[in-house]
Amino acid sequence: MSGRRKAAASASPLGFLGAGLSYLALCLAALAALVLVVVPLLTGSQTYSVLTSSMAPKYAPGTFLVVKPVPFEELRVGDIITYQIESGSPAVITHRITAISAAQSGELEFITKGDNNDVEDELPVRELQVRGKLFYAVPFVGFVANALGNSDRGAAAQWGAVALMGYGVISLVRGSLAKRRENGSQDDSLDPSRNGDGPGEGGYGDDAESTGDDHPEYADPLEYDDPILTDCDCDTPAKHRHSMSYRTPAGV
């Protein structure tokens, strides 16, 4: 009975809720690691944070941008690109291409504009300035990157990936251990020798009637090899004696 009670307790609604929340947290951690760390690393993309409202409301301040390098000739009107304000400068802008023109040298140039701006950018964008095309964006995550600063962002991303993967491993191990404990409780509830449902301890159930097997002194003596007394016809005048012998069950 105690084994069945343990199995029922392990299957309580709170247990299911805790397991569900653990798996949900694990899925969210894996998704965050995939979107924020793994994909940018595998695709050679760079990550940026939106600081101004020039691309609002879709790309508001705090948006996390993943910018993938693409060939310059593949860029088209309507693409969102990240480019350096000046060639070789670390400061960048992320705006949309509104037109493509040609310089006097014949070099192609992009005319860009922020979605939330009224006028186009003052200077055209050349090929050397372009860092890449917007791959995808994640809202609000950029606030964390802004707090860390550009110099610490790479190390933070690596440590974040390690932390997320470590959390995933810990969650998997805990889930596996909990599953094994649950299976062990169920096995105990099915084992008659541990819950009093078998002949080993307490007969067959709590309400089972007592039988002769519980009291060997009332059992058939032929089933036991215990010593018994038998009369002996001895020629002794002093007193009647008894000898010890062993009786075994028939057929032995």
N, C-alpha and C positions, 0 to 999 in steps of 0.2 A: 504493500500500500504506500509506503514512503517513497518508493521509486516512482510510482505513478504521480504522486503529488509533486515531485521535483520536475518531472517532465511537463506537467501542466503549468507550473510556475514559469518555466523557461519559455513557454509558448504564450505568455501574457501579451496583451496589447502594448504595454510599455516596451517589452522586448522587441516586438516587431517595429515599433516606432523608432527605437534607438538604432536598430539595424538599418532601417530605411534612411535615417538621417546620416548615418555613417557612409552609406553608399552614395548618397547625394553629395556629401562633402567631397568624397573621393572623386566623383565624376566632375564636379566643378573645379577641383584642383588640377585634374588632368587636362580639362579643357583650357584653363588659364595658362598652364604650362605650354600647351600646344600652340595657342594663339599668340601669346606674348613672347615666347622664347624659342620654341622649336622651329616653327615655320620661318620666322625671320632669319634664323641661323642657316637653315637648309637652303633657303632661296637667295641668300646673300643680300637680304634687304637691310635697310637702315630704319631706325625708329626715331620719331620726332614727336613733340608735343605742341599743340596749338596754344599760342599765347595771346592772340588777339581775336577779335570778333569779325575779321574781314571775310571769313568763310561761313559765318553763322547764317541760319540756325543749325544747318546740318552738321557742320564741323565747328562746334562752339569751343571756347577756351576750355582746356582740360582734356580734349580729345587726343587719344593716342593714335598716331599715324604710322603705318608700316609702308615704306616706300621702296619699291623694287626697281633696280636698274633695268632699263630697256634700251634698245638701239634708238638713237635720235630720230632716224628716218621713219620709225614706226609710230611716232607720236602724232596725234590728230587733234583737230579742233574739238573742244569739249573735254579733253583729258585734263586731269588735275596733276600738276607736276610740282615737285619741290626743287627749287633752284637757289643758287647762291646770289646774294645781292650784288656782290662783286666776285669775279673769278678768283678762286683761291681763298676767299673769306669764309670763315666758319658760320657766319650768320646766313640763315636761309629763309625763304618765303615759300609758302604753299598756296598757289593760285591756279585758276583754270585758264587753259588756252582758249582765247577767243578768236584769234586770227593767226595766219602764217604768212610771213612776208619774206622778201629777199633784200639783203643789204646791197650796197653798190658793188661789193666784191663778189656778189653772187651767193654768198652764204645765207642759208635759211635762218630766220629769226622768228621767235614766237612773241605774239602780243598777248599779254596775260591780264587778268582782272580777278579781284576777289568777288565772290558771289554776293557779298553784303556791301560792296563798294559801289559808288555811283559812277566812277570814272575808271578807265583802264590804267594800268601801271605806266609810269612815265617812260621807262626805258625798256626796249625790247630785250628778249632773253636769247642768248647765244648758246650754242651746243656745249661749250666748255663749262657753262654755269649749271647745267641741268644735272641733278643728282639722281633723279628717277621719277617714276610714275606711281601715283597712289595705288597701293595694292588693296588694303582694307584699313578700316578705322575702328577703334574701340572707344566708346564714350567714357569720360570721367577718369580713365586710368592714367591719363596724362598728368593729372594733379600730383600723383605720387612721383612720377618722373620729374616734374618740375621741382618738387621738394628736394629730390636727391641731387639735382643738378646734372649738367651734361657730362662732367668729368667722372661722376660716380655711377652713371647709368649702366654702363657695360658690366661692371663688377656686380652691381645690384641685380641685374638680370641673371647673371650666372648663379649668384647665391640664391636668388628666388627660384631658379629652376631646380637647384639641389634641394632646397627646402620643400618644394612641391613634390618632387619625386620621393624624398624621404618620407613625407606624410603619406603618400600613396602606398609605399611599402609597409609602413607601420599599420595602416588601415587594413591592408590585405592580411597581414599576420594576425592582427586582432580578430578579424572576421573568421579566419581559419580556426583559431583557437576556440572562439565561441562556438563555432559549428561542431568542433570535436567534443566540447563539453556537453553540448546539447545531445549529440548522438550517444555519448556515454551515459547520460541520464536516462535516455530511452532504453538503452540496453539493460541498465539496472532494473528498470521497471518490468522488463520482460524476463528477467532471470528469476525463476521461482526460488532459488536458494537464498536470494537477498531480500525479497519482499514478503516472505512468509507464505507464498502460494504453493510451495512444493514440499516434498517430504523431508527435505533437509532440515528445515527449521520451522516447527510449529504446525506441521501437517499441511493440508491443502486449503489454505485460506484461514482468515481470522475466526470464522464461525464453524470450522470443521469439528466434528465430534471426535472425542478421544477414542483411540483403538488400542488394541493390545500391543501394537508395535511401539507405543509410547512408554509402555511399562514392561520391560523384559521379564519381570518376575511372574507376569500372568501369561506369558507366551508359551507356546508348545515347547517343552524341553527338548524335543527331538531336533529342533532347529539350532541348538546351541551345543557346543562342545564343552559345557561346564561340568565340573566334577560332581558326581552324585554318590550317595551312599547305597550300597547293596548289602543284603544279608550274606553272611558267610557261615557255612556249616563247618565250623572248626571244632576239632576235638580238644577243647581246653576246658578244664573243670572250673577255672577261676571265675570267669564271667564271659558273657556274650560279647563278641568282638564284631567290628565292622571293617570292611576293607574299602579302599578308594579305587574307583575305576572310572572310565570315560565312555559315555555312550554317544555314538555318532548317528546321524540320520540314516534312515534305511537307504540302501543302495550305495553307500560309501564304503 
